Amino acid sequence: MNETIRQTVLDLMNRHGIGELEYEGPDGTLMLDTERAIQAHAKILADSPGVFLSRHPGDKTEPVWPRHVRRGEIIGWLKVGPLLRPVTAREDAVVARPILPDGSLAGYGGRLF
């Protein structure tokens, strides 16, 4: 998003008492918060069918969303039978939150983030 447009939208939000704005389009999600602006470009698709997990089953900490991710960083898992396949970020971006709840079935090419 153009920085001028972003700032104009944030100014309008402040003027009208809007604290948060979220827009989801075919190319990604835009989230703006008057405290901090977050643009989420990541559109992450499942590269195989499986059960989606936002964290490894051995990890007991809750994932924090939105979060900054680096290219290649593991941001989730697909459980395929007894195997766990990592879901990785394809680019440096901000991931707003998973589209699917944990334990949901993800189809091949289905959107995860």
N, C-alpha and C positions, 0 to 999 in steps of 0.2 A: 504494500500500500504506500502510495506517495506520502511523504512526511507532512506536506502541507494539508492534504485531505485528512490525514489521521488527526492532526492537531485541530482542524476545523470541527471534525466530528466530536472530539473530546471537549472542545469549547462549548458546542451546542448541548452536549450531555450535561456539563456543569451548569449551564444557564437554565436548563429545564429540570434540574434535579434528578437526572438519570444516573445511577451509580454504575450500572453494568450494561453492556450490550453484547449480544452474541449473534453472529450470522453464520449460517452453514450453507455453503454453495458447493457446486460440483468439483471445484478445485481446492477445497479446504475450508477451514473454519477461521473466522475472525472473532476474537474476543477482545473487547475494550473494557477497561475498568478505569474509572476516573482517578483512582489511587495509583495504578500502574497499568500500562497498556501492554497487552499480550497479543501477538499475531501468531496464530498457529497455521503453519503452512503444511504440516505433515498430513499426508493422506496415505495411510499405511494399510495395505491389503494383505490378506492371508495368502501365503504361497502354497498352502495345502489345506485340505479340510482337517478339522480337529476341534478339540474343546479348548476354548480360549481361557487363558489364565493371565492376569495382569502382573503376577509375581510368581517366582519359583515356589513349588509346594513346600520346600524347606525353609523359605524365607518367611518369618513371622511378622515382619514390619509391614505397615500399610503403605502402599505407594502414594506419593504426593502428586496431585494434578492441579494445575498444569505444571509441566516441568520442561526444562531445557534439556535437549538430548543432542548427542554428537553422532555423526555418521558412524554406523557399525555398532552403536550401543544397543545392548539387549533391553527392550522395553516391554516385553511380554513373552508368553510361551503358548505354543499349540501342543496339546496332548494328543498324540496319535497312537492309539493303543497303549503299549507300555512306554513309548518314547516321548520325550519332550523336545520339541523343535523350537529354537529361539526365534522370536520376532525381533528384527533389528531395524533401527532407523536408517533410512536410505540417504538422509541428508541431515546436516545440522539444522535444528528447528526447535520450535516449542510445540509440545504435544499437549493439547487441551485436556483430553481425558479419553478413555476407551469408549467406543461406541457400544460394544457388547459388554454385558455384565459377566463377571467371572463365572465359569462353568457353562457358558452358552456354546452351542455348536456353531462353528464358523465354517462356511463353505469356501471352496477354492475361489480366490479372487474377491471374497467378501471384505468389506471395509471393517477394520479393527479400530483404527484411530482416525 
